[in-house]
Amino acid sequence: MSYERIYQLVEVITGKLVAYRREFHRYAESGWTEFRTASLVARRLANLGYEVYAGCDVIAASAQMGVPSPEVLERHWQRAKQEGGDPGYLDVMKGGFTGVVGILNQGNGPTIGLRFDMDALDLQESHADDHRPVQEGFVSIHEGVSHSCGHDGHTAIGLGVAEVLIALREQLNGTVKLIFQPAEEGVRGAKSMVEAGVVDDIDTMVGLHLYSGWPVGDLTGGSGGYLATQKFDATFTGLPAHAAGAPQAGKNALLAAATAVLNLYAIPRHRQGATRINVGRLIAGTGRNVICPEARLAIETRGATTELNDYMYEAAVRVLKAAAQMYGCTLEIKAMGSAQSANSDPILAARVEHIAQKIGGFSIRPPEGGGGSEDYTYMMRHVQQRGGQATNLGLGADLGGWGHHTAEFDFDERALSLGVKLLAAVVLDTIGAGE
């Protein structure tokens, strides 16, 4: 199969890809508040001719995790409205329903899904003079929020692929689903799209992540080894009392939380694989002479498999309940995010790498197990469990600078056109009608 037409189409839109990336970077929005980003994605897909679904049609409210308060959501929605979000789509996204799916139906062939995450991090971007986004005028204008993981690039690649596939639509026999996911950071968003049925009919599922630590064009066709994880908050509620005058009248939530922390780290590890637990934050107390009435823990568990993570989480819940009972406190546990373990299908990964080698400009590297988590695993496993194949690509985009989740993060924008070429070629290879 010749990919010459893809090269020509991508060459025409290379400048547009960079412009998209920089626009999303400048107007960075964190999870469940991507109102401007998602509404503009939806509008651009609709203008290209895609069948577009957004809001509650692609997000199951019952499966959302770590959603900001209604007040925060409303403030960000109003900001997006003022900053040029699309009015037609902003309305359906109100309340934090910031997912978008674009569908291109070209016959009765199989369905391929491509996933692109859109959210930024709650992290202040560097304003140093030598930071390229500062020098070239696209540094984030939103205080405390920045695209420090490359999702602005993923979204730009998704729009580029959308434009290329429209031009190639007569060569397709099947359906393309472009899935623009909110709230990947904190592993909060993918499960809600799976629960909404977005990937139920997908036969082949492909994701992509840019990596600043890899040279431009380095490619892994199938990342794997993602740790399953559960992110949750545990709140102990006790009873305040004067610490000297009536200590017997109080119920000490701080002691319950402290007891829990020590015993959470004492959970036995499992012989079947790696497990992790971390208490990242403990907030408690009102005053030096007051029995603490409330304490909140921010906790995560991880496991090399979903089953190992379940083991850690269930043990953690037992510890938390026992600590609450010891000190006469009540306990509330609130899910804040989760991801499953998953591995890419080796046959699909090898096919992607073969396509990349035919395109040129890529260097194949072996997959790396980084010990992190990724909520795209919900989509991967759902497709795999229904008989399909799924993979997650890693694409190098290094500028020789800082790593992910840092204030100085940036990536080489030459990777944008490489990503579009590769994904468009994978789609053509998967549901192409032939030449």
CORDA-V203181 format. One record per pair of residues at least 24 apart in sequence whose ideal C-beta (glycine too) atoms are under 8 Angstrom apart, sorted by the first residue. I is the first residue (numbers start at 1). J is the second residue. If there is no record, write none. Layout:
# CORDA-V203181
I:J / I:J
This chain:
# CORDA-V203181
1:428 / 1:429 / 1:432 / 1:435 / 2:435 / 3:358 / 3:359 / 3:421 / 3:425 / 3:428 / 5:167 / 5:168 / 6:164 / 6:168 / 6:359 / 6:421 / 6:424 / 6:425 / 6:428 / 7:421 / 9:163 / 9:164 / 9:167 / 9:168 / 9:424 / 10:160 / 10:164 / 10:417 / 10:420 / 10:421 / 10:424 / 11:417 / 13:160 / 13:163 / 13:164 / 13:420 / 14:416 / 14:417 / 16:160 / 16:163 / 17:156 / 17:157 / 17:159 / 17:160 / 17:413 / 17:416 / 17:417 / 17:420 / 18:156 / 18:413 / 18:416 / 20:155 / 20:156 / 20:159 / 20:160 / 21:152 / 21:153 / 21:155 / 21:156 / 21:413 / 21:416 / 22:133 / 22:136 / 22:138 / 22:152 / 23:138 / 24:118 / 24:147 / 24:151 / 24:152 / 24:155 / 24:156 / 25:133 / 25:138 / 25:139 / 25:140 / 25:147 / 25:152 / 26:133 / 26:138 / 26:139 / 26:140 / 26:141 / 27:83 / 27:140 / 27:141 / 27:142 / 28:120 / 28:125 / 28:140 / 28:142 / 28:145 / 28:146 / 28:147 / 28:152 / 29:76 / 29:80 / 29:118 / 29:119 / 29:120 / 29:142 / 29:145 / 30:119 / 30:120 / 30:121 / 30:122 / 30:145 / 30:185 / 31:66 / 31:119 / 31:182 / 31:183 / 31:184 / 31:185 / 31:186 / 31:188 / 31:189 / 32:64 / 32:66 / 32:67 / 32:68 / 32:73 / 32:96 / 32:98 / 32:119 / 32:182 / 32:183 / 32:188 / 32:189 / 33:68 / 33:72 / 33:73 / 33:76 / 33:77 / 33:80 / 33:96 / 33:98 / 34:98 / 34:118 / 34:119 / 34:120 / 34:182 / 34:183 / 35:76 / 35:77 / 35:79 / 35:80 / 35:81 / 35:85 / 35:90 / 35:93 / 35:98 / 36:79 / 36:80 / 36:83 / 36:84 / 36:85 / 37:98 / 37:118 / 37:155 / 38:89 / 38:93 / 38:98 / 38:99 / 38:100 / 38:118 / 38:180 / 38:182 / 39:80 / 39:85 / 39:86 / 39:88 / 39:89 / 39:90 / 39:93 / 40:84 / 40:85 / 40:86 / 41:100 / 41:118 / 41:155 / 41:158 / 41:159 / 41:180 / 42:86 / 42:89 / 42:100 / 42:102 / 43:86 / 43:88 / 43:89 / 44:159 / 44:162 / 45:100 / 45:102 / 45:159 / 45:162 / 45:178 / 46:102 / 48:102 / 48:162 / 48:163 / 48:166 / 49:104 / 49:166 / 50:102 / 50:103 / 50:104 / 50:162 / 50:166 / 50:178 / 51:102 / 51:103 / 51:104 / 51:105 / 52:100 / 52:101 / 52:102 / 52:103 / 53:100 / 53:101 / 53:103 / 54:89 / 54:92 / 54:93 / 54:97 / 54:99 / 54:100 / 54:101 / 55:89 / 55:92 / 55:93 / 55:94 / 55:97 / 55:99 / 56:92 / 56:97 / 57:92 / 57:101 / 57:196 / 58:97 / 58:99 / 58:100 / 58:101 / 58:179 / 58:193 / 58:196 / 58:198 / 59:97 / 59:98 / 59:99 / 59:182 / 59:192 / 59:193 / 59:196 / 60:192 / 60:193 / 60:195 / 60:196 / 61:97 / 61:192 / 62:195 / 63:191 / 63:192 / 63:194 / 63:195 / 63:196 / 64:96 / 64:183 / 64:188 / 64:189 / 64:192 / 65:183 / 65:186 / 65:188 / 65:191 / 65:192 / 65:231 / 65:335 / 65:336 / 65:337 / 65:338 / 66:183 / 66:186 / 66:188 / 66:231 / 66:335 / 66:336 / 66:337 / 67:96 / 67:188 / 68:96 / 70:95 / 98:182 / 98:183 / 99:179 / 99:180 / 99:181 / 99:182 / 99:189 / 99:192 / 99:193 / 99:196 / 99:198 / 100:179 / 100:180 / 101:177 / 101:178 / 101:179 / 101:180 / 101:193 / 101:198 / 102:162 / 102:177 / 102:178 / 102:180 / 103:175 / 103:176 / 103:177 / 103:178 / 104:165 / 104:166 / 104:169 / 104:172 / 104:175 / 104:176 / 104:178 / 105:175 / 106:169 / 106:170 / 106:172 / 106:173 / 106:174 / 106:175 / 106:176 / 106:431 / 106:433 / 107:172 / 107:173 / 107:174 / 107:433 / 108:173 / 108:174 / 109:172 / 109:173 / 109:174 / 109:175 / 109:431 / 109:433 / 110:174 / 110:175 / 110:203 / 110:204 / 110:430 / 110:431 / 111:174 / 111:175 / 111:176 / 111:177 / 111:201 / 111:202 / 111:203 / 111:204 / 111:431 / 112:174 / 112:175 / 112:176 / 112:177 / 112:202 / 112:203 / 112:204 / 112:205 / 112:206 / 112:426 / 112:427 / 112:430 / 112:431 / 113:176 / 113:177 / 113:178 / 113:179 / 113:199 / 113:202 / 113:204 / 113:205 / 113:206 / 113:379 / 113:383 / 114:158 / 114:161 / 114:176 / 114:177 / 114:178 / 114:179 / 114:206 / 114:207 / 114:208 / 114:423 / 114:427 / 115:179 / 115:181 / 115:190 / 115:205 / 115:206 / 115:207 / 115:376 / 115:379 / 116:151 / 116:154 / 116:155 / 116:157 / 116:158 / 116:178 / 116:179 / 116:180 / 116:181 / 116:208 / 117:151 / 117:154 / 117:155 / 117:180 / 117:181 / 117:182 / 117:184 / 117:189 / 117:376 / 118:151 / 118:154 / 118:155 / 118:180 / 118:181 / 118:182 / 119:151 / 119:182 / 119:183 / 119:184 / 119:185 / 119:189 / 120:145 / 120:146 / 120:147 / 120:148 / 120:149 / 120:151 / 120:152 / 120:185 / 121:145 / 121:146 / 121:147 / 121:148 / 121:149 / 121:185 / 121:405 / 122:185 / 123:148 / 123:405 / 123:406 / 123:407 / 124:407 / 125:407 / 126:407 / 126:408 / 128:408 / 131:408 / 131:410 / 132:399 / 132:410 / 133:410 / 146:407 / 146:409 / 147:409 / 148:404 / 148:405 / 148:406 / 148:407 / 148:409 / 149:185 / 149:404 / 149:405 / 149:409 / 150:209 / 150:210 / 150:211 / 150:212 / 150:397 / 150:404 / 150:409 / 150:411 / 151:184 / 153:210 / 153:397 / 153:411 / 153:413 / 153:415 / 153:416 / 153:419 / 154:208 / 154:209 / 154:210 / 155:180 / 156:416 / 157:208 / 157:416 / 157:419 / 157:420 / 157:423 / 160:416 / 160:417 / 160:419 / 160:420 / 161:420 / 161:423 / 161:424 / 161:427 / 164:420 / 164:424 / 165:424 / 165:427 / 168:424 / 168:428 / 170:433 / 171:428 / 171:432 / 171:433 / 171:434 / 171:435 / 172:427 / 172:428 / 172:431 / 172:432 / 172:433 / 173:431 / 173:432 / 173:433 / 174:430 / 174:431 / 175:201 / 175:431 / 176:427 / 176:431 / 177:202 / 179:379 / 181:376 / 184:374 / 184:375 / 184:376 / 186:231 / 186:336 / 186:337 / 187:229 / 187:231 / 187:337 / 187:338 / 187:339 / 187:373 / 187:374 / 187:375 / 188:231 / 188:336 / 188:337 / 188:375 / 189:375 / 190:339 / 190:375 / 190:376 / 190:377 / 190:378 / 190:379 / 191:338 / 191:375 / 191:378 / 193:379 / 194:378 / 194:379 / 194:382 / 199:379 / 199:382 / 199:383 / 200:382 / 200:386 / 202:383 / 202:388 / 203:383 / 203:387 / 203:388 / 203:389 / 204:348 / 204:383 / 204:388 / 204:389 / 204:390 / 204:430 / 205:379 / 205:380 / 205:383 / 205:388 / 205:389 / 205:390 / 205:391 / 206:348 / 206:352 / 206:390 / 206:391 / 206:392 / 206:393 / 206:423 / 206:426 / 207:376 / 207:379 / 207:380 / 207:390 / 207:391 / 207:392 / 207:393 / 208:392 / 208:393 / 208:394 / 208:395 / 208:419 / 208:422 / 208:423 / 209:374 / 209:392 / 209:393 / 209:394 / 209:395 / 210:395 / 210:396 / 210:397 / 210:411 / 210:415 / 210:419 / 211:394 / 211:395 / 211:396 / 211:397 / 211:398 / 211:404 / 212:397 / 212:398 / 212:399 / 212:401 / 212:402 / 212:403 / 212:404 / 212:409 / 212:410 / 212:411 / 213:396 / 213:398 / 213:403 / 213:404 / 214:365 / 214:394 / 214:395 / 214:396 / 214:397 / 214:398 / 215:363 / 215:396 / 215:398 / 216:396 / 216:397 / 216:398 / 216:412 / 216:414 / 216:415 / 216:418 / 217:361 / 217:362 / 217:363 / 217:395 / 217:396 / 217:415 / 217:418 / 218:362 / 218:363 / 218:365 / 218:394 / 218:395 / 218:396 / 219:352 / 219:353 / 219:356 / 219:362 / 219:363 / 219:364 / 219:365 / 219:393 / 219:394 / 219:395 / 219:396 / 219:422 / 220:349 / 220:364 / 220:365 / 220:366 / 220:367 / 220:368 / 220:393 / 220:394 / 221:344 / 221:348 / 221:349 / 221:350 / 221:351 / 221:352 / 221:353 / 221:356 / 221:364 / 221:391 / 221:393 / 222:343 / 222:344 / 222:345 / 222:346 / 222:348 / 222:349 / 222:350 / 222:352 / 222:367 / 222:391 / 222:392 / 222:393 / 223:344 / 223:367 / 223:368 / 223:391 / 223:392 / 223:393 / 223:394 / 224:342 / 224:343 / 224:344 / 224:367 / 224:369 / 224:392 / 225:304 / 225:343 / 225:367 / 225:369 / 225:370 / 225:371 / 226:339 / 226:340 / 226:341 / 226:342 / 226:343 / 226:372 / 226:373 / 226:374 / 226:377 / 227:274 / 227:276 / 227:302 / 227:303 / 227:304 / 227:309 / 227:339 / 227:341 / 227:371 / 227:372 / 227:373 / 228:302 / 228:303 / 228:304 / 228:305 / 228:306 / 228:308 / 228:309 / 228:310 / 228:338 / 228:339 / 228:340 / 228:341 / 228:373 / 228:377 / 229:300 / 229:301 / 229:302 / 229:303 / 229:309 / 229:337 / 229:338 / 229:339 / 229:373 / 230:300 / 230:301 / 230:309 / 230:312 / 230:313 / 230:335 / 230:337 / 230:338 / 231:298 / 231:299 / 231:300 / 231:335 / 231:336 / 231:337 / 231:338 / 232:299 / 232:300 / 232:313 / 232:333 / 232:334 / 232:335 / 232:336 / 233:296 / 233:297 / 233:298 / 233:299 / 233:333 / 233:334 / 233:336 / 234:260 / 234:296 / 234:297 / 234:299 / 234:320 / 234:331 / 234:332 / 234:333 / 234:334 / 235:294 / 235:295 / 235:296 / 235:297 / 235:331 / 235:332 / 235:333 / 235:334 / 236:260 / 236:294 / 236:295 / 236:296 / 236:297 / 236:323 / 236:324 / 236:327 / 236:329 / 236:330 / 236:331 / 237:293 / 237:294 / 237:329 / 237:330 / 237:331 / 237:332 / 238:291 / 238:292 / 238:293 / 238:294 / 238:295 / 238:327 / 238:328 / 238:329 / 239:291 / 239:293 / 239:328 / 240:286 / 240:290 / 240:291 / 240:292 / 240:293 / 241:290 / 241:291 / 242:289 / 242:290 / 242:291 / 243:288 / 243:289 / 243:290 / 243:291 / 244:289 / 247:291 / 249:291 / 250:291 / 250:293 / 251:291 / 251:293 / 251:327 / 251:328 / 251:329 / 252:291 / 252:292 / 252:327 / 252:329 / 253:284 / 253:292 / 253:293 / 253:294 / 253:295 / 253:327 / 253:329 / 254:284 / 254:285 / 254:292 / 254:295 / 255:292 / 255:327 / 256:295 / 256:323 / 256:324 / 256:326 / 256:327 / 256:329 / 257:282 / 257:284 / 257:295 / 257:296 / 257:297 / 257:323 / 258:282 / 259:323 / 259:326 / 259:327 / 260:297 / 260:319 / 260:320 / 260:323 / 260:324 / 261:297 / 263:319 / 263:322 / 263:323 / 264:299 / 264:316 / 264:319 / 264:320 / 267:312 / 267:315 / 267:316 / 267:319 / 268:315 / 270:303 / 270:308 / 270:311 / 270:312 / 272:304 / 272:305 / 272:307 / 272:308 / 273:303 / 273:304 / 273:305 / 273:308 / 274:302 / 274:303 / 274:304 / 274:308 / 274:371 / 275:301 / 275:302 / 275:303 / 275:304 / 275:308 / 275:309 / 275:311 / 275:312 / 276:300 / 276:301 / 276:302 / 276:303 / 276:312 / 277:301 / 277:302 / 277:312 / 277:316 / 298:336 / 302:373 / 303:341 / 304:341 / 305:341 / 306:340 / 306:341 / 308:341 / 309:341 / 337:375 / 338:375 / 339:373 / 339:374 / 339:375 / 339:377 / 339:378 / 340:377 / 340:378 / 340:381 / 341:377 / 342:374 / 342:376 / 342:377 / 342:380 / 342:381 / 342:384 / 342:390 / 344:380 / 344:390 / 344:391 / 344:392 / 345:384 / 345:389 / 345:390 / 345:391 / 347:389 / 348:389 / 348:390 / 348:391 / 349:391 / 351:426 / 351:429 / 352:391 / 352:393 / 352:422 / 352:426 / 355:422 / 355:425 / 355:426 / 355:429 / 356:422 / 358:425 / 359:421 / 359:422 / 359:425 / 361:418 / 361:421 / 362:418 / 362:422 / 363:396 / 365:396 / 367:394 / 368:394 / 393:422 / 395:419 / 395:422
